[in-house]
Amino acid sequence: MNFKELLELTPEQREEKRRELELELMKERAQIAAGTSPKNPGLVREHKRTIARLNTLEKNG
């Protein structure tokens, strides 16, 4: 998601989205640690970036 899309979400929706992305990131990292290749390797980077954007919005709120 881009920054403008995240701005349109309510604070509750942002928090839910962040939790959802952290769970997905944890699953992807577990797959990598187990030795299997993830379905979409670029997703890890994208999830990390989106979480960072959400954290920035929360901080600057």
Secondary structure, 3 states (H helix, E strand, C coil): CCHHHHHCCCHHHHHHHHHHHHHHHHHHHHHHHHCCCCCCCHHHHHHHHHHHHHHHHHHHC
